[in-house]
Amino acid sequence: MQKYVIRRLLLAIPVLVLSSLIVFGLMRVMPGDALVALMGESGNVGERELKKLRKDLGLDRPYHEQYLIWVWQMVSLNPGDSIFTNEPIPVALKKSIPVTLELATLALILGLAIAIPVGVLSATRQDKPADYVGRVVAVSGLSFPDFWLGTLVITFAAIWFRWIPPLGYVSIWDDPWRNLQQFLLPAAVLGFRLSAATMRMTRSTVLEVLREDYVRTAWAKGLAGRMVVYKHALKNALIPVVTIVGGQLGTLLAGTVVVETIFALPGMGRLTVEAILYRDYPVVQTNVMLVAGVLVTLNLLVDLTYALLDPRIRYR
Amino acid sequence: MRSSINRRKFLTGVAVGTTALTAGALRPRTAAAAASSYPDWIPASPKPPKRGGTLTRASAWDPPVLDPRLTQSIGLFQFVGHTSSRLVRYAFPEEATGVTDPTLKGDLAESWQASPDHRTWTFKLRQGVKWQNVPPLNGRELVAADVKYCFEAYAKEGVQSFTFREIEGIETPDKYTLRVHLHTPNVLFPHNVAECVTVIFSREVLEEDGDLKKRLIGTGPYILKEHTRKVRLALTRNPDYFDKGRPYVDELVILSTPDFATRLAAFRTGQSDILQVASPSEVETVRKTNPAAVVQTYKNVLAPFGLALAQDKPPFSDLRVRRAISMSIDRQKQVDTVFEGHGIPGWGVPYMYYQDKAPTLAELGPWWQYRPAEAKKLLAEAGHPNGFETTLFYYEYWPQMTSQVQIVQQELKKNLNINVKITKLDYTTYYGRYVEGKWDGMAWGFQSGHAVGLDERTYMYLHSKSTKNFFRVNDSVIDELTVKLRRTPDRAEQAKITKKIVDRELDQVLRMWMPYDGGFLIYQPNVRNMAALALRRPDGYGSPTVARLWLDK
C-alpha cells in the first residue's frame, strides 16, 4: 500500500504541472489585465503610467519568465500578493478557505444525511409511495440549479418567515450560533444538490446487494431487518457510493461559487471568480492549483477508502 | 379513452387564458402608473434630528483598494465621502432647493475666489479642522500644505491625474490659504475639486506606507473602523468632525452583498435600510411585503449609456450614416418595453445646466425621432443602399441592457439591413477595449458615473484632447465651445453655451444616447433626510449625502 500511495503521489506531479500550464496560459490568453480593472471607470490614465505599473508588477516580462517565477513562488510556498488588492495571497486564502471548508463540510454532511437513509428507504420500499417520493426528490435535486434554488430559498425565507441568514460573515469561533444561522441554508442548498446523485446511487446499489445470496442467507438466519440492511447490505453497497461522492466533491466546490455569492459568504469561490473577472493572475493561479491539489488528494483518499469498506481489495 | 374537453370547455379555457395574458401584458403599464405616483424629491424632515443608531446597507460593491489615487471604483467611493472631505462639495439633501440643485458649498474651504482671468483660484480653509484621531495623524490640525501635498500627489500618478494636471503650481501663503495656479483659465475649477473622487487624504499615511491601499484616514464625519473584504465595512462617528453636532447616526455598516435577490431579501427583513431597484414592477413587489417603505423615483438628468461608434473611421465618420442609424432606432419603444414606461429617451449633458425641465424625445431634434423610411434613404445617399456588416461589443451592467442591445440589433437589420454581430464581454475585457479607443464598429458606450460638474460632463468628456473622451468625439465646434465654457463666468451665459454644445452634439449625432432609467430608491420608513439628488444617490458615488441623514427610532 505504501508503494501504491507513493506511486500515486508521483503521478500527481505531472497532473499539477499540466494544471499550472493550463491556468497560466488561459489567464494570459484572456484579454484585459488587472490594471485596467483596477482603474475603474476613469480612463484618464496615460500609457506612461500603465507601463510603469506593469513594470512594477512584473507583467512586462516574457511569459516563460513570469511562469517560472510563479512556479518558484509556489514551490517555496510564497505565492506572492494579489495584483488587485495588494493583499498577500496566503492572507486572503487564510480568510476564505475556512469559509468554503465549513460550507462544503456542512453540505456534505447534510447531503449524506439525506441521501443514504432516503436511498436505503427507496430501495427497501421499491415501487412503494416512499420510493416514489425519494425518486422525485432525487430527480428534483439533479434538475434544480444551485443559483435558482438559492435565490428561491432566500426570497421565500424573507417573504414567508421575515428571516434570512444574517449578512456579514462571522467565524464559527467568534459567534457559533450566528455562524450556524449563516451556513445552514447555503449548506442545505448545496447538500440537496449533492444528495440527489448519491441517493440514486445508494438506491440502485442497495437494490442490487439486497438480491445477493449472502443477504438472502442473512434473512434466512432470522436476523432483524435493520441488521440485514445496514450491516450486511449497506456496507457492501457503499463502494460505488463513495466513488460518486468523491467525484461530486469537485462539483461541490464549483457549487460554492454560486452559493457563496447568493448568501454573501467570503469563501474561495467568490475569491476565485472575482480574481478571474479582475485578471488577478497570481490569485487565480494559486487558487486553481490549490483546488487541483485538493482534488488529487481527495481522489487518492477515495481510492484508499475502498480497502476500509472491502477488505478483499489490495493495492499493489 | 374519450377526451373530457368539449367545445364549451375549450372556449372557456381560451377566454380565461386570453384574459390572464392580457392582464399580464398590462401589468408593466399598471406598475408604471403606480410608479409615477412616487415623488422624485423628498424634502428634509421638519423634526429635530435624533442622534444614534446604525444605518446598514447591503451593497453590490466592494472596494478593490482604499487608495483614491488608484481607482475611481464605485466600491471605494461608496464610503470615502464619509471618511474624507473635499475642498468644496455639492449641497446635501437638506440644504438643496431640489433634486437638481448643483450649488457648491464649502467643505474644507470656507470661501473661494478666482483671479480676474480665472487662472488663479484662492481657497480659504476652515480653521481648526482636525484629522481623525487615529495614528499617525492623532487628530492634528489640517493645514493648506496638506491639501497642496494631496493635489500634487494626485497629479503625479493615478487615475485623477488628468484633472489635477491642469494645475501649474500651488502656493500656501499661510496655514489656511491655498492658491492654485492653472495652466489655462477655468471658471469651473471648483466644480472639479467638488467631485466625490477628489478627497483629501493624509500625507503621513502615504509617506509611511508608500500607498493608501490599507489605511484611509481623513477629516470626514466617519472613521473607518473595519474593512473586511467581501464581508463588511464599518464606520464609526467621528467625534471631532468640524461640523459640530454632526453626523447623527453613530455607525454606518456596508455589507458586501453581490446578489440582488439577497439585497432585496435583506431590505425586506430589515437587515438593510436602503435598496435600489430598477423597474416599477420591482417597486410594487417590495411594497407588497414592506408597504411602509418610502420610495423615491430617481431623477434622471442624463443617460450614461449610448451607442458609441468608431466615428473616426468609415462608415461612421459619415454624418449621414450616424443620422440614419439614430433615426432607425425606436427609443420610445425601449422606454415603454424595457423600462416599463419609466425612463428617459437619452441625452448626455445634465439638463439642469441649460434648461429647467428634462427634454422630451421631440426636443432632441429630427435625427432622434424614429423615422425608418427616411433613415433608409439617408443611408442609401451615404452609399450604403444595401446596408453593411459591423460589430458591437458590450458589458451587461444590468439585464435590461441586453434587451436594449438586442432591440437595436433587430431594428438596424430590419430598417437599414445593417448586420450587427454582438459580442458580450466580461467587465475587464469590455472596459479595457472600450477605453483604449482603438476598436472598430460599435460599442455600447458609457460616460463615467461619478461626475456632477459641468466641466467634467462637457470639456472632459467631449473635447478631442481629453483622455476621458471615450466616444471619440472630434469636432472643432465642440472643442471651441467647451473651451469657451471654461472661460465664461456668467451663469446665464454658461447655460447658453451649454445648450449650444448639446444642440451641436445632437445635430451631429456625436454620441448616440440610448434610453435609460436610474430606477427607484427605497428606504426603511424611519430614515430621514435621505433624498437622492441628481447624480448623487445615497448609495453609490453620492454617498457623502448620508452625512446628514438621521434615524427616527
Interface residues (C-beta under 8 A of the other chain):
Chain A: M30 P31 G32 D33 A34 V36 A37 L38 M39 G40 E41 S42 G43 N44 V45 G46 E49 K52 F84 T85 N86 E87 A92 K95 T151 I154 T155 A157 A158 I159 R162 W163 I164 P166 L167 G168 Y169 T261 I262 F263 A264 P266 R270 L271 E274 L277 Y278 R279
Chain B: A58 P64 V65 L70 T71 Q72 S73 I74 L76 E157 G158 V159 Q160 S161 F162 T163 D211 K213 K214 T228 R229 K230 V231 R232 V253 L255 S256 T257 P258 D259 A261 T262 L264 A265 A266 R268 T269 Q271 S272 T289 D426 Y427 T428 T429 Y431 G432 R433 V435 F446 S448 G449 H450 S466 T467 K468 F470
